[in-house]
Amino acid sequence: MSIYDFEVKDSDGNTVSLSEFKDKVLLIVNSATECGFTPQYTELNEIYNEFKDEGFEILDFPCNQFGDQAPGTTEEIKEVCRNKWLVPYSIFDKIDVNGENADPLFEYLKNEQPFTEIKGKGATALKLMLRKKDKHYKDNNDIKWNFTKFLVDRKGNVVRRFEPTEDLGDVKDAVKDLI
């Protein structure tokens, strides 16, 4: 199995094969439009704009599983992303990333790059919140919150997982190393 074996729905409901992204560096993100991490769109846009001409793509998957912070339809979310956050990259259909209805792509990503730790600015607060909900949150590979990111190299290997609190400068450096 490879990342290129998956099909997903775009924000218009069309089926998209990830094989369309062969030979590109990908950053796959589960997002939310009403989250404390939502301002990350600004830095993600900057990273995208810097590297898009060198074979880099961001694939954005809205998810409402964390604090109901991605309300509305996929179309409404896309409108907020385009108009408020000026998101220039691909936005896909709203999905679940954990649980029995988790999108198969995210199940694959979690298996390829398991959870290790939450670090970076805001890590302490996120850990406290997660511990209140599930004191064993560290013991599984589930996505912990909005704006978890997976980096995929040009050969389709899932090479890194970034938790939401990790510095986007580190994300940018990792992308640059693969370009």
TORDO-305878 format. One line per 5 residues: for each residue x, y, z of C-alpha. Coordinates in Angstrom, 1 decimal, decimal comma, always signed. Layout:
X Y Z ~ ...
end
This chain:
+0,0 +0,0 +0,0 ~ +1,2 +3,5 -0,8 ~ -0,2 +7,0 -0,4 ~ -0,9 +7,0 -4,1 ~ -3,4 +4,1 -3,7
-5,9 +6,4 -1,9 ~ -8,8 +8,3 -3,3 ~ -10,4 +11,3 -1,5 ~ -13,2 +13,7 -2,2 ~ -12,4 +17,3 -3,0
-14,4 +20,2 -1,7 ~ -16,8 +19,9 -4,6 ~ -17,4 +16,2 -4,0 ~ -15,3 +14,9 -6,9 ~ -13,1 +11,9 -6,4
-9,4 +12,6 -6,6 ~ -6,7 +10,0 -6,7 ~ -3,6 +10,8 -4,7 ~ -1,6 +9,4 -7,6 ~ -2,2 +12,8 -9,2
+0,4 +14,1 -6,7 ~ +3,2 +11,6 -7,6 ~ +6,6 +13,2 -7,6 ~ +5,5 +16,0 -5,3 ~ +6,3 +16,8 -1,7
+3,0 +16,9 +0,2 ~ +1,9 +18,3 +3,5 ~ -1,4 +16,8 +4,6 ~ -3,3 +18,7 +7,3 ~ -6,5 +18,2 +9,2
-7,8 +21,7 +9,8 ~ -10,6 +23,7 +11,5 ~ -11,7 +27,2 +10,8 ~ -12,6 +28,2 +14,4 ~ -9,6 +26,8 +16,3
-6,9 +28,5 +18,3 ~ -4,5 +27,1 +15,7 ~ -6,5 +28,4 +12,8 ~ -4,0 +31,4 +12,4 ~ -1,6 +28,7 +11,2
-3,3 +29,2 +7,8 ~ -1,2 +32,3 +7,4 ~ +2,1 +30,5 +7,8 ~ +1,0 +27,5 +5,8 ~ +0,1 +29,9 +2,9
+3,6 +31,4 +3,1 ~ +5,2 +27,9 +3,0 ~ +3,0 +26,9 +0,1 ~ +3,7 +30,1 -1,9 ~ +7,4 +29,7 -1,3
+7,6 +26,1 -2,5 ~ +4,6 +25,5 -4,9 ~ +6,7 +26,1 -8,0 ~ +9,2 +23,4 -6,8 ~ +6,6 +20,6 -6,6
+5,1 +21,2 -3,2 ~ +1,4 +20,8 -2,4 ~ -0,7 +21,2 +0,8 ~ -3,7 +19,0 +1,1 ~ -6,2 +20,4 +3,6
-8,9 +18,2 +5,1 ~ -11,4 +20,0 +7,4 ~ -12,4 +18,0 +10,5 ~ -15,0 +18,8 +13,1 ~ -13,9 +16,1 +15,6
-12,1 +18,4 +18,0 ~ -14,2 +20,9 +19,9 ~ -16,7 +21,3 +17,0 ~ -14,3 +23,8 +15,6 ~ -15,0 +23,1 +11,9
-18,7 +23,8 +11,8 ~ -20,7 +24,1 +8,6 ~ -20,6 +22,4 +5,3 ~ -17,5 +21,8 +3,3 ~ -18,6 +24,6 +1,0
-19,0 +27,0 +3,9 ~ -15,6 +26,0 +5,3 ~ -14,0 +26,4 +1,9 ~ -15,5 +29,9 +1,6 ~ -14,0 +30,9 +5,0
-10,6 +29,5 +4,0 ~ -10,6 +31,3 +0,7 ~ -12,0 +34,6 +1,8 ~ -10,8 +35,1 +5,4 ~ -7,5 +33,2 +5,4
-6,8 +33,5 +1,6 ~ -5,9 +29,8 +1,4 ~ -4,6 +29,1 -2,1 ~ -4,1 +25,3 -1,9 ~ -6,3 +22,3 -2,2
-9,2 +22,0 +0,3 ~ -10,9 +18,6 +0,4 ~ -14,1 +17,3 +1,8 ~ -14,8 +17,5 +5,5 ~ -13,8 +14,2 +7,1
-13,3 +12,3 +10,4 ~ -9,7 +11,5 +11,2 ~ -10,3 +9,2 +14,2 ~ -12,8 +6,6 +15,2 ~ -14,9 +4,1 +13,3
-15,6 +6,7 +10,5 ~ -12,0 +7,8 +10,1 ~ -11,0 +8,4 +6,6 ~ -8,7 +5,5 +5,3 ~ -6,1 +8,0 +4,3
-5,7 +9,3 +7,8 ~ -5,7 +5,7 +9,2 ~ -2,7 +5,1 +6,9 ~ -0,9 +8,3 +7,8 ~ -1,3 +7,5 +11,5
+0,1 +4,0 +11,0 ~ +3,0 +5,3 +8,9 ~ +3,9 +8,1 +11,4 ~ +2,7 +7,1 +14,9 ~ +2,2 +9,7 +17,7
+5,3 +10,3 +19,7 ~ +4,8 +13,5 +21,7 ~ +3,4 +17,0 +21,8 ~ +6,0 +19,6 +21,8 ~ +6,4 +23,3 +21,0
+4,6 +26,5 +21,9 ~ +1,4 +25,7 +23,7 ~ +2,3 +22,0 +24,2 ~ +1,7 +22,2 +28,0 ~ -1,8 +23,6 +27,6
-2,7 +21,0 +24,9 ~ -1,4 +18,2 +27,0 ~ -3,4 +19,3 +30,0 ~ -6,6 +19,5 +27,9 ~ -6,0 +16,1 +26,3
-5,3 +14,5 +29,7 ~ -8,6 +15,8 +31,0 ~ -10,4 +14,1 +28,2 ~ -8,3 +10,9 +28,1 ~ -5,5 +10,2 +30,6
-4,2 +7,6 +28,2 ~ -4,1 +9,9 +25,1 ~ -0,3 +9,1 +24,7 ~ -1,0 +5,4 +24,2 ~ -2,5 +5,6 +20,7
-1,7 +7,0 +17,3 ~ -4,9 +9,0 +17,0 ~ -4,8 +12,6 +15,8 ~ -4,8 +14,6 +19,0 ~ -6,2 +18,0 +17,7
-6,7 +20,2 +14,7 ~ -3,7 +21,1 +12,5 ~ -1,8 +17,9 +12,8 ~ +0,4 +17,7 +9,7 ~ +2,0 +14,8 +7,8
+4,9 +15,3 +5,5 ~ +5,2 +13,1 +2,4 ~ +8,3 +12,9 +0,2 ~ +8,3 +12,7 -3,6 ~ +8,3 +8,9 -3,5
+5,1 +8,8 -1,4 ~ +6,8 +8,0 +1,9 ~ +5,2 +9,5 +5,0 ~ +8,4 +10,9 +6,5 ~ +7,2 +13,0 +9,5
+4,3 +13,9 +11,7 ~ +4,0 +17,4 +13,2 ~ +1,6 +17,9 +16,1 ~ -0,4 +21,2 +16,1 ~ +1,9 +22,9 +18,6
+5,1 +22,4 +16,6 ~ +6,8 +25,4 +15,2 ~ +5,9 +26,0 +11,5 ~ +9,5 +27,1 +11,0 ~ +10,4 +23,4 +11,6
+7,7 +22,4 +9,1 ~ +9,1 +24,8 +6,5 ~ +12,7 +23,5 +7,1 ~ +11,5 +19,9 +6,7 ~ +9,7 +20,8 +3,4
+12,8 +22,6 +2,2 ~ +15,0 +19,5 +2,9 ~ +12,7 +17,4 +0,6 ~ +12,5 +20,0 -2,2
end
